[in-house]
Amino acid sequence: MTFRNRILKAHPAVLVLGSFLVVITVGMLALILPISTTTGHIPWVDALFTAASAVCVTGLAVVDTGSYFTVFGQCVILALIQVGGLGVMTISVALFQWMGKNISIRHRMVMQDLFAHTPREDIFSLVRSIVFFTLGAETIGAVLLTAHWSRELPFLPAVYTAVFHSVSAFCNAGFALFPDSMMRYSGNLLLNAVVCTLIVVGGVGFPVLYDLQCWIKSHRHKRCRLSIQTKTVLITTAILILSGALLFAFLERQGLEEGPSLSHRILAPLFQSITCRTAGFNTVDIASLKDATLAMMIFLMFFGASPGSCGGGVKTTTLALLTAFTVSRIRKRRRVNIFKKSIPNETVTRSVSLVLVSIGIIGLVLFMLLVGDTLSGHEVTAPREAFLAYLFEMVSAFGTVGLSMGLTATLSMWGKCWVVLMMIIGRVGVLTFAYIIVGTGVTNGVEYSEENLMVG
């Protein structure tokens, strides 16, 4: 069998993972070029880490993006962010359609798996809308951010800075050209509003945006109703943002009261609640936050964004489904119902498996990372502080968030490789990775007589 035939017969999960690995490799090779860095040299592991972080739209960085990379290197990172945010398959399908070429059944299956919760005939219309909406949102964000940065930078540098951060925000990447991320703008209303809006819009998922577009267009004729997917994502996202902001404001009230301005005290909790969902920007010093605040942020990072979006994590719909499942069991009801619709048992089982496997992966990689640093004597902080810092780093990588307690730059070579693995798993998806390892075939197996087992 030829290589081309193997690709054509590959499962969509394999194609998705393969496309990301190819782009990461190309990005790493581009960043290794002398023209990409101000020093003319970058270690291969740092180039790999940066490329993976950009393609997986994570934002974790081992070097300062603004000072270590040249404009060429920054443009490479920006291109990787855009490709990683939209997805290689999405871009290829859009180009094929634009050129009038036929699209294979395999590509159709990939698009169906990535961006549709139910089979739909207008999958290519959805792909076109994704591309146009992404470019439109990023353009509007860049224009508004240019108005902000034109006050302190010449016009062309202001435009470049605005475009970079607009794309980074919409794709939930979290890469910034400033060494302190967005801390210097913690009280700026315009920048906070634009960046937060881009993050939320990019994180709710393209299927939700497309569903809202159809609903708005046909609302007057009452021919289109919002799907359960859209309703669940919007409500869960709103609850997580508001509850996260209120908890942050309560837990960090002493530090916020000492803030430079009233706008900082109001905007900082909201910004961090939104950005720790998968964006990675920060307007406060993460390492200085209280343990309770960090624990709350780990929870938000773990569940992350919504399906079919630029973000990672186990997704907001999984949290909503687990909550509904728990409530139904407490009420002694067999079926899980949301918005007067019954969810298939297979979907419920899949969500439970997703959470359990995700926790297992994070725990295993965290253990391997701690063991490796212990054996090599690579101690970055006190042992107790190191555990929390490593846990925060692992969940941030898995959720493709990009927030860090300052640990990233101090990681060993193997530590960086483990974080790269976590970023890829978080971006591609745990279930996609599981398929590649064990496949999707389900058999009944051998069935024996039943005997009860105590639980709980």
Phi and psi in degrees as a GROMACS rama.xvg file:
@    title "Ramachandran Plot"
@    xaxis  label "Phi"
@    yaxis  label "Psi"
@TYPE xy
-72.2589  164.438  THR-2
-62.2663  -38.3607  PHE-3
-64.1891  -41.9787  ARG-4
-66.481  -35.2739  ASN-5
-62.9326  -39.7084  ARG-6
-66.6476  -43.1028  ILE-7
-64.117  -30.7306  LEU-8
-95.6346  0.415827  LYS-9
-69.3526  149.142  ALA-10
-69.8825  149.201  HIS-11
-52.4309  -35.4323  PRO-12
-61.9064  -40.7096  ALA-13
-67.5114  -39.5333  VAL-14
-63.4672  -42.1605  LEU-15
-62.9442  -50.4984  VAL-16
-62.2439  -44.2799  LEU-17
-61.1176  -39.887  GLY-18
-64.5978  -39.8682  SER-19
-66.8014  -41.3593  PHE-20
-64.9778  -38.0837  LEU-21
-64.6673  -45.7653  VAL-22
-65.4884  -39.3804  VAL-23
-60.9314  -43.914  ILE-24
-62.6184  -46.0893  THR-25
-61.8344  -42.2452  VAL-26
-64.0163  -39.8747  GLY-27
-62.0524  -44.8868  MET-28
-63.48  -36.2315  LEU-29
-68.7548  -37.6232  ALA-30
-73.9656  -22.7  LEU-31
-72.8675  -21.7833  ILE-32
-57.4158  140.858  LEU-33
-57.0217  -29.2808  PRO-34
-72.4325  -11.5333  ILE-35
-85.0932  -21.869  SER-36
-122.863  154.636  THR-37
-70.8474  -26.9482  THR-38
-89.9876  -12.3417  THR-39
82.0692  5.15717  GLY-40
-152.061  142.602  HIS-41
-145.7  134.306  ILE-42
-58.5806  145.34  PRO-43
-59.8602  -35.5826  TRP-44
-69.631  -33.4462  VAL-45
-70.9011  -36.7834  ASP-46
-65.6442  -42.2082  ALA-47
-62.514  -45.1327  LEU-48
-61.3279  -46.114  PHE-49
-64.689  -43.943  THR-50
-63.864  -43.2505  ALA-51
-65.3477  -40.6643  ALA-52
-63.8993  -36.7132  SER-53
-73.2528  -47.7391  ALA-54
-65.7779  -36.9911  VAL-55
-84.2787  8.16017  CYS-56
43.1906  52.8691  VAL-57
-97.568  -58.7092  THR-58
104.492  -7.4779  GLY-59
-65.4274  136.683  LEU-60
-137.159  134.593  ALA-61
-91.207  -14.8351  VAL-62
-135.03  160.713  VAL-63
-74.0283  119.753  ASP-64
-62.8702  -40.9158  THR-65
-71.2863  -32.755  GLY-66
-104.988  -27.935  SER-67
-81.579  -35.2499  TYR-68
-100.662  145.861  PHE-69
-76.2274  177.382  THR-70
-60.0214  -38.7773  VAL-71
-61.4874  -46.9302  PHE-72
-62.26  -39.4446  GLY-73
-65.8147  -36.983  GLN-74
-66.9123  -35.184  CYS-75
-62.2086  -45.8869  VAL-76
-61.7275  -41.4156  ILE-77
-63.2466  -41.9754  LEU-78
-64.4474  -39.7128  ALA-79
-64.6333  -38.4638  LEU-80
-62.5723  -45.6816  ILE-81
-63.9021  -45.2824  GLN-82
-64.2716  -43.5481  VAL-83
-66.9144  -35.5377  GLY-84
-68.4592  -46.9251  GLY-85
-76.0765  -34.2681  LEU-86
97.3486  137.088  GLY-87
-61.6977  -40.6668  VAL-88
-64.2356  -39.3951  MET-89
-62.0924  -46.6144  THR-90
-64.6655  -42.1362  ILE-91
-65.5246  -41.2106  SER-92
-64.6145  -42.4292  VAL-93
-63.0758  -40.3643  ALA-94
-67.0707  -41.1318  LEU-95
-61.5308  -42.1296  PHE-96
-65.7165  -40.8435  GLN-97
-63.8657  -35.5477  TRP-98
-85.4336  -2.85683  MET-99
77.4958  19.2531  GLY-100
-92.0859  154.293  LYS-101
-71.5988  148.794  ASN-102
-112.77  132.367  ILE-103
-69.2581  159.751  SER-104
-59.8991  -33.761  ILE-105
-63.0077  -42.2181  ARG-106
-66.0777  -36.9884  HIS-107
-61.2274  -41.9098  ARG-108
-64.5238  -39.6267  MET-109
-61.1923  -48.0567  VAL-110
-62.3099  -38.3856  MET-111
-62.9862  -44.0665  GLN-112
-68.4682  -33.9773  ASP-113
-80.3225  -39.5321  LEU-114
-125.346  9.07157  PHE-115
-137.574  129.289  ALA-116
-84.6335  -18.3451  HIS-117
-136.178  154.071  THR-118
-57.4897  136.482  PRO-119
-145.032  146.399  ARG-120
-82.0461  -22.8676  GLU-121
-95.6321  35.8382  ASP-122
-62.1169  -34.468  ILE-123
-75.6699  -30.7869  PHE-124
-63.6321  -36.8249  SER-125
-64.2519  -42.3293  LEU-126
-63.5538  -43.6186  VAL-127
-61.325  -42.6684  ARG-128
-63.755  -36.9307  SER-129
-60.39  -48.4498  ILE-130
-64.3903  -48.6681  VAL-131
-66.2085  -40.4907  PHE-132
-66.523  -40.8638  PHE-133
-60.5184  -50.0066  THR-134
-63.7489  -38.5817  LEU-135
-66.1833  -45.392  GLY-136
-64.4516  -41.7386  ALA-137
-67.0368  -35.0535  GLU-138
-67.0421  -46.0193  THR-139
-61.413  -44.0743  ILE-140
-61.7469  -40.0027  GLY-141
-65.1996  -39.1359  ALA-142
-63.331  -45.6027  VAL-143
-67.1067  -40.2968  LEU-144
-70.3368  -29.7046  LEU-145
-62.7132  -39.2363  THR-146
-60.4945  -32.7838  ALA-147
-74.7739  -52.503  HIS-148
-77.3659  -15.4138  TRP-149
-67.5601  -14.1419  SER-150
-75.259  -21.7599  ARG-151
-126.829  -6.71468  GLU-152
-129.7  155.036  LEU-153
-58.1948  162.225  PRO-154
-58.4208  -53.329  PHE-155
-63.124  -47.0553  LEU-156
-59.9175  -34.3452  PRO-157
-65.2657  -42.1081  ALA-158
-64.0027  -45.1841  VAL-159
-61.9162  -45.9985  TYR-160
-62.3182  -39.9788  THR-161
-66.6741  -43.1676  ALA-162
-63.3416  -45.0972  VAL-163
-58.869  -48.7874  PHE-164
-75.7003  -26.9731  HIS-165
-67.2972  -46.9591  SER-166
-64.1686  -43.4469  VAL-167
-62.5374  -37.3973  SER-168
-73.1246  -47.4057  ALA-169
-64.6366  -38.5367  PHE-170
-80.8144  3.78581  CYS-171
57.7195  36.1178  ASN-172
-84.5882  -42.0905  ALA-173
84.2137  4.69463  GLY-174
-74.668  133.801  PHE-175
-130.131  154.858  ALA-176
-91.1295  4.06604  LEU-177
-112.988  140.594  PHE-178
-63.6598  -25.1266  PRO-179
-102.656  21.2393  ASP-180
58.8416  -115.291  SER-181
-113.82  17.8361  MET-182
-62.1415  -33.983  MET-183
-69.6769  -14.9433  ARG-184
-114.001  27.3022  TYR-185
-62.5242  -24.2983  SER-186
-107.564  7.0821  GLY-187
-84.6125  115.466  ASN-188
-66.6259  -44.9523  LEU-189
-61.7825  -50.5724  LEU-190
-63.59  -44.8161  LEU-191
-61.7135  -41.7539  ASN-192
-66.1805  -44.2156  ALA-193
-66.7435  -48.7731  VAL-194
-63.6139  -44.0518  VAL-195
-62.5517  -41.656  CYS-196
-63.5435  -44.2842  THR-197
-62.3845  -40.7719  LEU-198
-63.3468  -47.4348  ILE-199
-64.5217  -45.4808  VAL-200
-63.885  -40.2808  VAL-201
-74.0698  -17.3932  GLY-202
-98.7892  -14.1654  GLY-203
-77.7388  -17.0805  VAL-204
104.761  138.438  GLY-205
-64.7046  -36.0517  PHE-206
-59.8792  -36.9645  PRO-207
-67.4569  -43.8765  VAL-208
-62.4093  -40.4958  LEU-209
-68.0393  -39.4108  TYR-210
-64.0054  -41.7943  ASP-211
-64.4146  -39.3147  LEU-212
-61.2768  -46.866  GLN-213
-64.1626  -38.3811  CYS-214
-66.5555  -41.0942  TRP-215
-65.8845  -41.9431  ILE-216
-65.8215  -38.9138  LYS-217
-107.407  12.9424  SER-218
-63.0535  -38.0836  HIS-219
-64.4512  -32.0791  ARG-220
-92.9696  -4.41559  HIS-221
55.9529  37.5791  LYS-222
-98.6665  -5.55533  ARG-223
-136.676  130.247  CYS-224
-115.949  147.984  ARG-225
-66.4583  137.926  LEU-226
-75.324  164.894  SER-227
-60.6584  -36.5496  ILE-228
-56.9658  -49.5053  GLN-229
-64.9548  -46.7449  THR-230
-61.0825  -44.2538  LYS-231
-64.6797  -44.2389  THR-232
-63.4101  -47.4462  VAL-233
-64.373  -45.3391  LEU-234
-68.7753  -45.0822  ILE-235
-63.426  -41.2121  THR-236
-61.5934  -45.4833  THR-237
-62.1836  -42.5897  ALA-238
-64.0748  -44.3662  ILE-239
-65.5023  -39.9783  LEU-240
-66.1762  -48.6008  ILE-241
-67.584  -46.0782  LEU-242
-66.2152  -38.1875  SER-243
-64.4038  -41.0987  GLY-244
-66.0383  -42.6219  ALA-245
-66.0138  -42.0824  LEU-246
-64.9975  -42.3356  LEU-247
-61.0675  -45.0194  PHE-248
-63.7774  -36.5953  ALA-249
-72.9154  -46.1202  PHE-250
-70.6997  -32.8718  LEU-251
-108.5  27.2785  GLU-252
-61.3447  -35.2184  ARG-253
-66.9329  -45.8095  GLN-254
-66.6895  -35.9264  GLY-255
-69.3513  -35.0298  LEU-256
-65.5675  -25.6244  GLU-257
-89.413  6.25729  GLU-258
-65.8856  165.102  GLY-259
-70.3989  -24.3608  PRO-260
-155.994  167.224  SER-261
-66.3262  -38.7731  LEU-262
-62.3901  -36.2367  SER-263
-63.0031  -43.1388  HIS-264
-66.0856  -26.6151  ARG-265
-89.7241  -42.9414  ILE-266
-78.6447  -34.7605  LEU-267
-58.3417  -48.3681  ALA-268
-61.4892  -42.2857  PRO-269
-65.7534  -42.9781  LEU-270
-62.0489  -46.198  PHE-271
-69.4731  -33.9267  GLN-272
-63.7231  -38.4519  SER-273
-75.7301  -46.5017  ILE-274
-72.1185  -28.6579  THR-275
-80.5462  3.95372  CYS-276
-77.7778  -29.9075  ARG-277
177.629  6.02048  THR-278
-85.922  -47.7653  ALA-279
96.9231  -11.4694  GLY-280
-71.7474  158.279  PHE-281
-146.905  142.907  ASN-282
-111.851  3.76566  THR-283
-132.346  162.999  VAL-284
-78.3227  110.83  ASP-285
-62.666  -39.3581  ILE-286
-65.8784  -21.3231  ALA-287
-90.0089  -3.2998  SER-288
-74.7332  157.99  LEU-289
-73.9842  158.586  LYS-290
-60.4937  -38.8034  ASP-291
-62.9774  -39.6727  ALA-292
-65.3693  -42.1868  THR-293
-64.022  -37.5876  LEU-294
-64.0853  -41.6863  ALA-295
-62.954  -40.6861  MET-296
-68.2612  -35.3363  MET-297
-61.0931  -40.6681  ILE-298
-60.8087  -47.0632  PHE-299
-65.7122  -40.5368  LEU-300
-66.6475  -34.739  MET-301
-63.2564  -43.8326  PHE-302
-83.1608  -30.3205  PHE-303
65.0038  -140.276  GLY-304
-92.6855  -156.243  ALA-305
-111.197  160.65  SER-306
-60.3454  144.551  PRO-307
74.3765  19.0001  GLY-308
-109.924  -172.047  SER-309
-83.6492  -9.60123  CYS-310
-94.911  175.307  GLY-311
-115.55  -150.07  GLY-312
85.9064  -179.791  GLY-313
-84.0705  -4.18636  VAL-314
87.6439  149.533  LYS-315
-64.38  -35.3853  THR-316
-65.7368  -31.2104  THR-317
-65.9481  -42.2979  THR-318
-62.2967  -44.8419  LEU-319
-62.7391  -40.5215  ALA-320
-69.1209  -39.906  LEU-321
-65.0455  -38.2296  LEU-322
-63.5337  -46.6886  THR-323
-63.8787  -37.8434  ALA-324
-63.1397  -44.107  PHE-325
-63.7995  -43.8715  THR-326
-62.8778  -41.4631  VAL-327
-65.1165  -36.3465  SER-328
-71.0859  -38.4861  ARG-329
-62.388  -37.5139  ILE-330
-83.5064  4.44853  ARG-331
59.3116  43.6257  LYS-332
-110.716  136.53  ARG-333
-74.5264  -41.1057  ARG-334
-93.2848  149.195  ARG-335
-99.0222  120.398  VAL-336
-117.193  136.621  ASN-337
-135.45  125.355  ILE-338
52.307  45.5893  PHE-339
60.5286  29.4893  LYS-340
-129.982  138.608  LYS-341
-89.2197  131.071  SER-342
-86.7509  134.619  ILE-343
-56.9247  141.114  PRO-344
-60.0252  -32.88  ASN-345
-62.7647  -38.0781  GLU-346
-67.5929  -39.5941  THR-347
-63.7982  -45.9639  VAL-348
-61.5593  -38.9698  THR-349
-64.2475  -39.2925  ARG-350
-66.2821  -40.4789  SER-351
-64.5681  -44.087  VAL-352
-62.1952  -39.4228  SER-353
-60.6307  -44.992  LEU-354
-66.4927  -45.2423  VAL-355
-63.9868  -44.2059  LEU-356
-66.0466  -38.7276  VAL-357
-63.3277  -45.1388  SER-358
-62.4375  -40.3201  ILE-359
-63.9088  -42.0696  GLY-360
-64.6734  -45.9588  ILE-361
-60.9805  -44.7051  ILE-362
-63.2315  -41.589  GLY-363
-66.5749  -47.9047  LEU-364
-65.9491  -38.7246  VAL-365
-60.519  -43.793  LEU-366
-62.3714  -45.6565  PHE-367
-62.539  -38.7926  MET-368
-66.2609  -43.4958  LEU-369
-66.2924  -40.6535  LEU-370
-64.7372  -43.2728  VAL-371
-61.1659  -44.0239  GLY-372
-70.2387  -32.3819  ASP-373
-67.0229  -44.5438  THR-374
-68.7345  -33.1929  LEU-375
-87.9074  -7.08965  SER-376
73.1516  19.5729  GLY-377
-86.2272  82.1394  HIS-378
-96.3391  120.968  GLU-379
-99.1394  -30.7561  VAL-380
-144.144  -178.373  THR-381
-61.5519  148.434  ALA-382
-51.7669  -45.5365  PRO-383
-66.3708  -42.2835  ARG-384
-69.0486  -32.4387  GLU-385
-64.1179  -38.9086  ALA-386
-61.4592  -47.4489  PHE-387
-64.6107  -40.5997  LEU-388
-64.5501  -42.1716  ALA-389
-67.2406  -41.8887  TYR-390
-61.3313  -45.3842  LEU-391
-60.6029  -41.9293  PHE-392
-65.227  -42.4907  GLU-393
-65.9029  -45.8942  MET-394
-66.6051  -37.3035  VAL-395
-63.0699  -40.7957  SER-396
-68.9298  -42.9393  ALA-397
-64.1823  -40.2695  PHE-398
-82.8027  4.49456  GLY-399
47.7632  46.4553  THR-400
-88.6404  -60.2101  VAL-401
104.096  -2.26712  GLY-402
-77.4571  148.784  LEU-403
-149.864  152.021  SER-404
-89.8132  17.5335  MET-405
94.8546  13.617  GLY-406
-86.3589  -27.5345  LEU-407
-54.203  -49.9246  THR-408
-67.4263  -18.2239  ALA-409
-97.5527  0.972032  THR-410
-65.0909  147.497  LEU-411
-74.7137  174.611  SER-412
-60.3668  -45.2129  MET-413
-68.985  -34.0211  TRP-414
-62.0558  -40.9676  GLY-415
-64.5754  -38.3305  LYS-416
-66.3436  -38.5414  CYS-417
-64.7771  -40.4244  TRP-418
-66.1944  -38.3045  VAL-419
-59.8373  -43.8941  VAL-420
-59.8475  -42.5071  LEU-421
-64.4737  -38.8303  MET-422
-64.7906  -41.7919  MET-423
-65.7101  -44.8131  ILE-424
-61.2717  -43.4673  ILE-425
-65.4309  -35.3943  GLY-426
-79.3502  -45.1582  ARG-427
-72.0552  -37.0096  VAL-428
116.234  137.173  GLY-429
-63.5469  -43.7635  VAL-430
-67.4076  -34.3908  LEU-431
-63.4841  -44.2837  THR-432
-63.3186  -39.3058  PHE-433
-63.2802  -39.4415  ALA-434
-61.5002  -44.7553  TYR-435
-60.953  -32.8668  ILE-436
-82.4101  -47.0966  ILE-437
-117.602  -8.09296  VAL-438
81.941  -179.522  GLY-439
-116.831  2.2941  THR-440
-66.9961  130.177  GLY-441
-117.18  127.071  VAL-442
-121.902  156.746  THR-443
-71.9585  -29.276  ASN-444
70.8848  -163.76  GLY-445
-88.3477  133.582  VAL-446
-112.68  125.099  GLU-447
-109.061  177.332  TYR-448
-68.2253  149.188  SER-449
-82.1609  145.168  GLU-450
-146.325  134.485  GLU-451
-72.8255  158.318  ASN-452
-139.566  132.376  LEU-453
-72.821  134.59  MET-454
-132.785  156.37  VAL-455
